[in-house]
Amino acid sequence: MYSIALSAVALLAALPTTLAQTHTTCNPLNTTSCPNMPALGGNATFEFNATSGGMNPNIWKKENAGSVDYSDKGTTFTVDRRGDAPYIQSTFYLFFGRSEVIMKAAPGQGIVSSAILQSEDLDEIDWEFLGGNKTTVLTNYYGKGNNTYDPARGKDFTVDAAPQDDFHNYTIDWTKERIQWWLDGKMIRELKYADALNGDNYPQTPMNIRLGVWAGGDTENNPEDTVTWAGGETNFDDGPFTMTVQKVYAQDYTTAKEYSWENMDASGSWEKVKVIEGKSTQLEEINKPHGVKNRWNALSKTAQIAIIASIIGFVVVCACIIGFCCIKQRRAGRREFAALQAQQDKEAAELLQYKQQYAAGRSGYGRI
């Protein structure tokens, strides 16, 4: 289920689609019953860390074996053993738009990290990173699942800093006229509609965001061509292999509630996508506060002050009650002590009186 992009040095054979991340549960080019796609209908920033509450499961859906965990450093995607291939996909779609992913690719021979846009009819735009290659990054695209070898499609670009050593911003800016790949604010590639095999393979239908890591060098689950392209056989004893995502920014260039396939035909043209206007439920869900910090920040200053005042008031009341109880207890203690002291004084006086009477009696007896 992971995207296999063949560069100029790859073998000519096309890779089996069962190995690709190009997966769809309902291809609208083959059926007329595919459900509508929830639109982002705006823009949103996602902080993938523990402070923000991590990933919202209503917005990001985890797929496949392997762990996806979040911490203060970001969300980690880990290949720990053979067969692991964790990735997440957004439940919202962009109909032309922009995605920015701040991430650190996973190291390791044969390990492939990816940040892609993909549609249900298998349009696709890729960033891919080979764990054993610290000098280049791969950009790629597909139209309608056409992954036949084309040296002009998948292009490697030399980078100044290794993708596996630090975090970088990998951006895709996508319109109906062109696609741009940006690395840390610098555009490194532009593809125009007319240059994508005369537009026939130009990605142009609503896409969601998919982020993940997999072992292309897994010799038991991948063919030799895939292992060679991925950089060689993966030694799982060297793992775990971890990719980390800190932040994602997404912008939908169409403001809509949903996108529908009801008018789609075999052309897969963007002009056949029906835009359903309305308020995006996905954007409403995203804007709900998630995590303690976000819920607090979402409150108005008046509400925050009221809550703080209530807490202070509660503490003061508790302190007063405790103080009152202490004072009351001390007063009761003093009363008890005074009563005890009075009793002791009384007993001492009675004893003294008894002694005096006894002594007087003894003295009178001696004079008789």
The 8 nearest C-alpha neighbors of each residue, nearest first, counted from 0:
[[20, 1, 19, 18, 22, 21, 17, 2],
 [20, 19, 2, 0, 18, 21, 3, 213],
 [1, 3, 19, 20, 21, 4, 0, 18],
 [2, 4, 19, 1, 5, 14, 18, 225],
 [5, 3, 153, 2, 6, 139, 146, 127],
 [4, 6, 9, 153, 3, 148, 7, 228],
 [7, 5, 153, 9, 8, 154, 150, 4],
 [8, 6, 150, 9, 5, 153, 154, 149],
 [7, 9, 6, 10, 5, 228, 150, 11],
 [10, 8, 6, 5, 7, 228, 11, 227],
 [9, 11, 12, 224, 8, 5, 228, 7],
 [12, 10, 148, 13, 9, 5, 147, 149],
 [11, 13, 10, 14, 148, 224, 147, 9],
 [12, 14, 147, 148, 11, 146, 15, 10],
 [13, 15, 16, 12, 3, 225, 18, 146],
 [16, 14, 17, 18, 13, 19, 222, 3],
 [15, 17, 19, 18, 14, 21, 0, 20],
 [18, 16, 15, 19, 0, 20, 22, 1],
 [19, 17, 0, 16, 15, 1, 20, 14],
 [1, 20, 18, 0, 2, 21, 16, 17],
 [1, 0, 19, 21, 2, 22, 18, 3],
 [20, 22, 19, 2, 0, 121, 1, 23],
 [23, 21, 20, 0, 24, 19, 121, 119],
 [24, 22, 119, 25, 26, 21, 121, 120],
 [23, 25, 26, 22, 119, 33, 120, 27],
 [26, 24, 23, 33, 27, 119, 30, 120],
 [25, 27, 120, 28, 119, 29, 23, 30],
 [28, 26, 30, 29, 33, 120, 31, 25],
 [27, 29, 265, 26, 30, 120, 264, 267],
 [28, 30, 27, 26, 31, 265, 25, 120],
 [31, 29, 27, 32, 28, 26, 33, 25],
 [30, 32, 33, 27, 261, 29, 260, 28],
 [31, 33, 30, 34, 27, 261, 25, 260],
 [32, 34, 25, 27, 31, 35, 30, 260],
 [35, 33, 32, 36, 259, 260, 25, 261],
 [36, 34, 259, 258, 257, 37, 33, 260],
 [35, 37, 258, 257, 38, 259, 34, 92],
 [38, 36, 257, 91, 92, 256, 258, 35],
 [39, 37, 257, 92, 40, 256, 91, 255],
 [38, 40, 91, 41, 92, 282, 281, 251],
 [39, 41, 254, 255, 38, 251, 279, 253],
 [42, 40, 251, 39, 250, 254, 43, 282],
 [41, 43, 250, 249, 251, 39, 40, 44],
 [42, 44, 249, 248, 45, 250, 41, 285],
 [43, 45, 248, 247, 249, 46, 42, 246],
 [44, 46, 247, 246, 47, 248, 43, 54],
 [47, 45, 246, 48, 245, 51, 44, 247],
 [46, 48, 53, 73, 245, 74, 246, 54],
 [49, 47, 73, 53, 71, 70, 69, 50],
 [48, 50, 70, 52, 53, 71, 51, 69],
 [51, 49, 52, 48, 71, 292, 290, 53],
 [52, 50, 290, 49, 53, 48, 293, 46],
 [51, 53, 290, 49, 50, 289, 48, 54],
 [54, 52, 48, 49, 47, 51, 69, 55],
 [53, 55, 56, 47, 59, 52, 58, 48],
 [54, 56, 57, 58, 59, 53, 289, 52],
 [57, 55, 59, 58, 60, 54, 61, 53],
 [56, 58, 55, 59, 60, 90, 284, 281],
 [57, 59, 90, 56, 55, 89, 60, 91],
 [60, 58, 89, 56, 88, 55, 57, 90],
 [61, 59, 87, 88, 56, 89, 62, 58],
 [60, 62, 87, 86, 59, 88, 63, 85],
 [61, 63, 86, 87, 85, 60, 64, 88],
 [64, 62, 85, 84, 65, 86, 61, 83],
 [65, 63, 83, 85, 84, 66, 82, 62],
 [66, 64, 83, 85, 84, 78, 77, 63],
 [65, 67, 77, 76, 68, 85, 64, 78],
 [66, 68, 76, 75, 77, 85, 74, 65],
 [69, 67, 75, 74, 66, 76, 70, 73],
 [68, 70, 74, 48, 73, 49, 53, 75],
 [69, 71, 49, 48, 72, 73, 74, 68],
 [70, 72, 48, 49, 73, 50, 69, 74],
 [73, 71, 70, 48, 245, 74, 69, 243],
 [72, 74, 245, 48, 47, 70, 244, 69],
 [75, 73, 69, 244, 47, 68, 243, 48],
 [74, 76, 243, 68, 67, 242, 69, 241],
 [77, 75, 67, 242, 241, 66, 85, 243],
 [76, 78, 241, 66, 240, 65, 79, 75],
 [77, 79, 83, 240, 239, 65, 80, 84],
 [80, 78, 239, 238, 77, 240, 83, 65],
 [81, 79, 83, 78, 235, 82, 239, 238],
 [80, 82, 83, 217, 235, 79, 78, 214],
 [81, 83, 80, 84, 64, 220, 214, 217],
 [84, 82, 65, 64, 78, 81, 80, 85],
 [83, 85, 213, 64, 65, 212, 63, 78],
 [86, 84, 65, 63, 64, 211, 62, 212],
 [85, 87, 211, 210, 62, 61, 212, 84],
 [88, 86, 61, 60, 210, 209, 62, 59],
 [87, 89, 209, 60, 208, 59, 90, 210],
 [88, 90, 59, 91, 208, 58, 207, 60],
 [89, 91, 58, 59, 88, 92, 60, 207],
 [90, 92, 37, 39, 38, 89, 207, 281],
 [93, 91, 207, 38, 206, 205, 39, 37],
 [92, 94, 251, 205, 206, 95, 96, 207],
 [95, 93, 205, 253, 251, 96, 252, 204],
 [96, 94, 174, 173, 252, 93, 251, 175],
 [95, 97, 251, 252, 173, 250, 93, 172],
 [96, 98, 172, 250, 171, 249, 173, 99],
 [97, 99, 249, 171, 170, 248, 250, 100],
 [98, 100, 170, 248, 247, 169, 168, 249],
 [99, 101, 247, 169, 168, 102, 246, 170],
 [102, 100, 168, 246, 167, 245, 244, 166],
 [101, 103, 244, 166, 243, 167, 245, 100],
 [102, 104, 166, 243, 163, 165, 242, 162],
 [105, 103, 163, 242, 162, 112, 102, 128],
 [104, 106, 242, 241, 163, 130, 240, 112],
 [107, 105, 130, 163, 240, 131, 104, 110],
 [108, 106, 130, 131, 110, 109, 240, 105],
 [107, 109, 131, 233, 130, 110, 230, 231],
 [108, 110, 216, 229, 230, 233, 215, 231],
 [109, 111, 214, 130, 107, 108, 215, 213],
 [112, 110, 129, 213, 128, 212, 130, 214],
 [113, 111, 212, 128, 104, 127, 211, 105],
 [112, 114, 127, 211, 126, 210, 212, 115],
 [115, 113, 210, 126, 209, 125, 127, 211],
 [116, 114, 125, 209, 124, 126, 208, 113],
 [115, 117, 208, 124, 123, 207, 206, 209],
 [116, 118, 123, 206, 122, 207, 121, 115],
 [119, 117, 206, 121, 122, 120, 205, 204],
 [118, 120, 23, 121, 26, 25, 117, 27],
 [119, 121, 26, 118, 143, 122, 27, 28],
 [122, 120, 143, 144, 118, 119, 123, 21],
 [121, 123, 142, 202, 143, 118, 141, 117],
 [122, 124, 117, 141, 140, 116, 202, 121],
 [125, 123, 140, 116, 115, 139, 117, 141],
 [126, 124, 115, 139, 138, 140, 127, 114],
 [125, 127, 138, 114, 113, 137, 115, 139],
 [128, 126, 113, 137, 112, 125, 136, 138],
 [127, 129, 112, 136, 111, 137, 130, 113],
 [130, 128, 111, 132, 131, 110, 229, 112],
 [131, 129, 106, 107, 110, 108, 132, 105],
 [130, 132, 108, 107, 129, 106, 230, 133],
 [133, 131, 129, 130, 134, 135, 128, 230],
 [134, 132, 161, 135, 131, 162, 163, 130],
 [133, 135, 158, 157, 132, 161, 136, 159],
 [136, 134, 157, 156, 158, 155, 133, 132],
 [137, 135, 156, 128, 155, 127, 157, 138],
 [136, 138, 155, 127, 154, 126, 128, 156],
 [139, 137, 126, 154, 125, 153, 155, 127],
 [138, 140, 153, 125, 152, 124, 154, 4],
 [141, 139, 124, 123, 125, 152, 142, 153],
 [142, 140, 123, 122, 145, 144, 200, 146],
 [141, 143, 200, 122, 202, 201, 144, 145],
 [144, 142, 121, 122, 120, 145, 141, 200],
 [143, 145, 121, 142, 146, 141, 122, 21],
 [146, 144, 143, 142, 147, 141, 200, 121],
 [147, 145, 144, 148, 141, 13, 14, 4],
 [148, 146, 13, 145, 149, 12, 14, 11],
 [147, 149, 11, 13, 146, 5, 150, 12],
 [148, 150, 151, 152, 147, 153, 5, 7],
 [151, 149, 7, 152, 153, 6, 148, 154],
 [152, 150, 149, 153, 154, 7, 6, 148],
 [153, 151, 149, 150, 139, 154, 140, 6],
 [152, 154, 139, 6, 138, 151, 5, 4],
 [155, 153, 138, 137, 6, 152, 139, 156],
 [156, 154, 137, 136, 135, 138, 157, 153],
 [155, 157, 135, 136, 137, 158, 154, 187],
 [156, 158, 135, 134, 136, 155, 159, 133],
 [159, 157, 135, 134, 160, 156, 161, 136],
 [158, 160, 161, 157, 134, 135, 162, 133],
 [161, 159, 158, 162, 134, 164, 133, 165],
 [160, 162, 133, 163, 164, 134, 159, 158],
 [163, 161, 104, 164, 103, 165, 160, 133],
 [162, 164, 104, 161, 103, 106, 105, 165],
 [165, 163, 161, 162, 103, 166, 160, 104],
 [164, 166, 103, 163, 162, 167, 161, 160],
 [165, 167, 103, 102, 101, 162, 168, 164],
 [168, 166, 101, 102, 183, 169, 165, 103],
 [167, 169, 101, 183, 100, 182, 170, 99],
 [170, 168, 182, 100, 99, 181, 167, 101],
 [169, 171, 99, 181, 98, 180, 168, 100],
 [170, 172, 180, 98, 97, 179, 173, 181],
 [173, 171, 97, 179, 178, 96, 170, 180],
 [172, 174, 178, 96, 95, 97, 171, 177],
 [175, 173, 95, 176, 177, 178, 96, 172],
 [174, 176, 177, 203, 95, 173, 192, 269],
 [177, 175, 192, 174, 191, 178, 173, 193],
 [178, 176, 191, 190, 174, 192, 175, 173],
 [179, 177, 173, 190, 189, 172, 174, 191],
 [180, 178, 189, 172, 188, 171, 181, 173],
 [179, 181, 171, 188, 170, 186, 187, 189],
 [182, 180, 186, 170, 185, 187, 184, 169],
 [181, 183, 169, 185, 184, 168, 186, 170],
 [184, 182, 168, 185, 167, 181, 169, 170],
 [183, 185, 182, 181, 186, 168, 170, 169],
 [184, 186, 181, 182, 183, 187, 180, 188],
 [187, 185, 181, 180, 188, 182, 184, 179],
 [186, 188, 181, 180, 185, 182, 189, 156],
 [189, 187, 180, 179, 186, 190, 181, 178],
 [188, 190, 179, 178, 180, 191, 177, 187],
 [191, 189, 178, 177, 179, 194, 192, 188],
 [190, 192, 177, 194, 193, 176, 178, 189],
 [191, 193, 198, 176, 194, 177, 195, 201],
 [192, 194, 197, 198, 191, 195, 196, 201],
 [195, 193, 191, 192, 196, 197, 198, 190],
 [196, 194, 198, 201, 197, 192, 193, 200],
 [195, 197, 198, 194, 199, 200, 193, 201],
 [198, 196, 193, 195, 199, 194, 192, 200],
 [197, 199, 195, 193, 201, 192, 196, 200],
 [198, 200, 197, 201, 196, 195, 142, 266],
 [201, 199, 142, 198, 195, 196, 141, 202],
 [200, 202, 198, 142, 195, 199, 192, 203],
 [203, 201, 122, 142, 123, 204, 200, 141],
 [204, 202, 269, 201, 175, 268, 122, 205],
 [203, 205, 269, 118, 202, 206, 94, 122],
 [206, 204, 94, 93, 118, 92, 95, 203],
 [207, 205, 118, 117, 92, 93, 116, 204],
 [206, 208, 92, 116, 117, 89, 91, 93],
 [209, 207, 116, 89, 88, 115, 117, 210],
 [208, 210, 88, 115, 87, 114, 116, 207],
 [211, 209, 114, 86, 87, 113, 88, 115],
 [210, 212, 86, 113, 85, 112, 87, 76],
 [211, 213, 112, 111, 84, 85, 113, 86],
 [214, 212, 84, 111, 110, 215, 78, 83],
 [215, 213, 110, 216, 217, 109, 111, 233],
 [214, 216, 109, 229, 226, 217, 110, 225],
 [215, 217, 109, 232, 226, 233, 214, 231],
 [216, 218, 214, 215, 219, 220, 233, 221],
 [219, 217, 221, 220, 216, 232, 226, 222],
 [218, 220, 217, 221, 222, 81, 216, 82],
 [219, 221, 218, 217, 222, 82, 81, 215],
 [222, 220, 218, 217, 219, 225, 226, 223],
 [223, 221, 225, 224, 226, 218, 220, 219],
 [222, 224, 226, 225, 227, 221, 218, 228],
 [225, 223, 227, 222, 226, 228, 10, 12],
 [224, 226, 228, 227, 223, 222, 229, 221],
 [225, 227, 216, 223, 229, 231, 228, 215],
 [228, 226, 231, 224, 230, 225, 229, 223],
 [227, 229, 225, 230, 226, 9, 224, 5],
 [230, 228, 109, 226, 215, 227, 216, 231],
 [231, 229, 109, 227, 228, 108, 131, 226],
 [232, 230, 227, 226, 109, 216, 229, 108],
 [231, 233, 216, 109, 226, 217, 218, 234],
 [234, 232, 216, 109, 108, 217, 235, 231],
 [233, 235, 236, 237, 232, 108, 238, 216],
 [234, 236, 237, 238, 233, 80, 81, 79],
 [235, 237, 234, 238, 239, 80, 233, 79],
 [238, 236, 235, 234, 239, 107, 240, 233],
 [239, 237, 240, 235, 236, 79, 78, 234],
 [238, 240, 79, 78, 241, 77, 237, 235],
 [241, 239, 238, 78, 77, 105, 106, 79],
 [240, 242, 77, 105, 76, 75, 239, 78],
 [241, 243, 105, 104, 76, 75, 103, 77],
 [244, 242, 75, 103, 74, 102, 73, 76],
 [245, 243, 102, 74, 73, 246, 101, 103],
 [246, 244, 73, 47, 101, 102, 46, 74],
 [245, 247, 46, 101, 47, 45, 244, 100],
 [248, 246, 100, 45, 99, 44, 101, 249],
 [247, 249, 44, 99, 98, 43, 45, 100],
 [250, 248, 98, 42, 43, 97, 44, 99],
 [251, 249, 42, 97, 96, 41, 252, 98],
 [250, 252, 96, 93, 41, 253, 40, 39],
 [251, 253, 96, 95, 250, 94, 254, 93],
 [254, 252, 251, 40, 255, 94, 95, 41],
 [255, 253, 40, 41, 252, 251, 256, 276],
 [256, 254, 276, 40, 277, 257, 275, 253],
 [255, 257, 279, 277, 278, 38, 276, 275],
 [258, 256, 37, 38, 275, 36, 255, 35],
 [257, 259, 274, 36, 35, 273, 275, 38],
 [258, 260, 35, 273, 261, 272, 36, 274],
 [261, 259, 263, 262, 272, 273, 27, 35],
 [260, 262, 259, 263, 31, 273, 272, 32],
 [263, 261, 271, 260, 272, 264, 273, 259],
 [264, 262, 271, 260, 261, 272, 267, 265],
 [265, 263, 266, 267, 28, 262, 271, 268],
 [264, 266, 28, 267, 263, 29, 268, 27],
 [265, 267, 268, 264, 263, 28, 199, 271],
 [266, 268, 265, 264, 263, 269, 28, 271],
 [269, 267, 270, 266, 271, 203, 204, 272],
 [270, 268, 203, 271, 204, 272, 267, 175],
 [269, 271, 268, 272, 273, 267, 263, 203],
 [272, 270, 263, 269, 262, 268, 273, 264],
 [273, 271, 269, 270, 260, 259, 263, 274],
 [272, 274, 259, 258, 271, 275, 260, 262],
 [273, 275, 258, 276, 272, 257, 255, 259],
 [276, 274, 257, 256, 258, 255, 273, 277],
 [277, 275, 255, 256, 274, 257, 278, 254],
 [276, 278, 256, 255, 279, 275, 257, 254],
 [277, 279, 256, 280, 255, 276, 40, 282],
 [278, 280, 256, 281, 282, 40, 38, 255],
 [281, 279, 283, 282, 284, 278, 256, 37],
 [282, 280, 284, 279, 283, 39, 285, 91],
 [281, 283, 285, 279, 284, 280, 39, 286],
 [282, 284, 280, 286, 281, 285, 287, 279],
 [285, 283, 281, 287, 282, 286, 280, 57],
 [286, 284, 282, 283, 287, 281, 58, 43],
 [287, 285, 283, 284, 282, 288, 43, 281],
 [286, 288, 284, 285, 289, 283, 294, 297],
 [287, 289, 294, 293, 286, 297, 290, 285],
 [290, 288, 293, 52, 294, 287, 51, 291],
 [289, 291, 52, 293, 51, 292, 294, 288],
 [292, 290, 294, 293, 295, 289, 52, 51],
 [293, 291, 295, 294, 290, 296, 51, 50],
 [292, 294, 296, 288, 295, 290, 291, 289],
 [295, 293, 288, 297, 291, 296, 292, 289],
 [294, 296, 292, 293, 297, 298, 291, 303],
 [297, 295, 293, 298, 294, 292, 299, 288],
 [296, 298, 294, 295, 293, 288, 299, 287],
 [299, 297, 296, 295, 302, 303, 300, 294],
 [298, 300, 302, 301, 303, 297, 296, 304],
 [301, 299, 303, 302, 304, 298, 305, 296],
 [300, 302, 304, 299, 303, 305, 298, 306],
 [301, 303, 305, 299, 300, 304, 298, 306],
 [302, 304, 300, 306, 305, 301, 307, 299],
 [305, 303, 307, 301, 302, 306, 308, 300],
 [306, 304, 302, 308, 303, 307, 309, 301],
 [305, 307, 309, 303, 308, 304, 302, 310],
 [306, 308, 304, 310, 309, 305, 311, 303],
 [309, 307, 311, 305, 306, 310, 312, 304],
 [310, 308, 312, 306, 307, 311, 313, 305],
 [309, 311, 313, 307, 312, 308, 314, 306],
 [310, 312, 308, 314, 313, 309, 315, 307],
 [313, 311, 309, 315, 310, 314, 308, 316],
 [312, 314, 310, 316, 311, 315, 309, 317],
 [313, 315, 311, 317, 312, 316, 318, 310],
 [314, 316, 318, 312, 317, 313, 319, 311],
 [317, 315, 319, 313, 318, 314, 312, 320],
 [318, 316, 314, 320, 315, 319, 321, 313],
 [317, 319, 315, 321, 316, 320, 322, 314],
 [320, 318, 322, 316, 321, 317, 323, 315],
 [319, 321, 323, 317, 322, 318, 324, 316],
 [320, 322, 318, 324, 319, 323, 317, 325],
 [323, 321, 319, 325, 320, 324, 318, 326],
 [324, 322, 320, 326, 325, 321, 319, 327],
 [323, 325, 327, 321, 322, 326, 328, 320],
 [324, 326, 322, 328, 323, 327, 329, 321],
 [327, 325, 329, 323, 328, 324, 322, 330],
 [328, 326, 324, 330, 329, 325, 323, 331],
 [327, 329, 325, 331, 326, 330, 324, 332],
 [328, 330, 332, 326, 331, 327, 325, 333],
 [331, 329, 333, 327, 332, 328, 326, 334],
 [330, 332, 328, 334, 329, 333, 327, 335],
 [333, 331, 329, 335, 330, 334, 336, 328],
 [332, 334, 336, 330, 335, 331, 337, 329],
 [335, 333, 337, 331, 336, 332, 338, 330],
 [334, 336, 332, 338, 333, 337, 339, 331],
 [335, 337, 333, 339, 334, 338, 340, 332],
 [338, 336, 340, 334, 339, 335, 341, 333],
 [339, 337, 341, 335, 340, 336, 334, 342],
 [338, 340, 336, 342, 337, 341, 335, 343],
 [339, 341, 337, 343, 342, 338, 336, 344],
 [342, 340, 344, 338, 343, 339, 337, 345],
 [343, 341, 345, 339, 340, 344, 346, 338],
 [342, 344, 340, 346, 341, 345, 347, 339],
 [345, 343, 347, 341, 342, 346, 348, 340],
 [346, 344, 342, 348, 347, 343, 341, 349],
 [345, 347, 343, 349, 348, 344, 350, 342],
 [346, 348, 344, 350, 345, 349, 343, 351],
 [349, 347, 351, 345, 350, 346, 344, 352],
 [350, 348, 352, 346, 351, 347, 353, 345],
 [349, 351, 353, 347, 348, 352, 346, 354],
 [350, 352, 348, 354, 353, 349, 347, 355],
 [353, 351, 349, 355, 354, 350, 348, 356],
 [352, 354, 350, 356, 351, 355, 357, 349],
 [355, 353, 357, 351, 352, 356, 358, 350],
 [354, 356, 358, 352, 357, 353, 359, 351],
 [357, 355, 359, 353, 358, 354, 352, 360],
 [356, 358, 354, 360, 355, 359, 353, 361],
 [357, 359, 355, 361, 360, 356, 354, 362],
 [360, 358, 356, 362, 357, 361, 355, 363],
 [361, 359, 357, 363, 362, 358, 356, 364],
 [362, 360, 358, 364, 359, 363, 357, 365],
 [361, 363, 359, 365, 360, 364, 358, 366],
 [364, 362, 360, 365, 361, 366, 359, 367],
 [363, 365, 361, 362, 366, 367, 360, 359],
 [364, 366, 362, 363, 367, 361, 360, 359],
 [367, 365, 363, 364, 362, 361, 360, 359],
 [366, 365, 364, 363, 362, 361, 360, 359]]
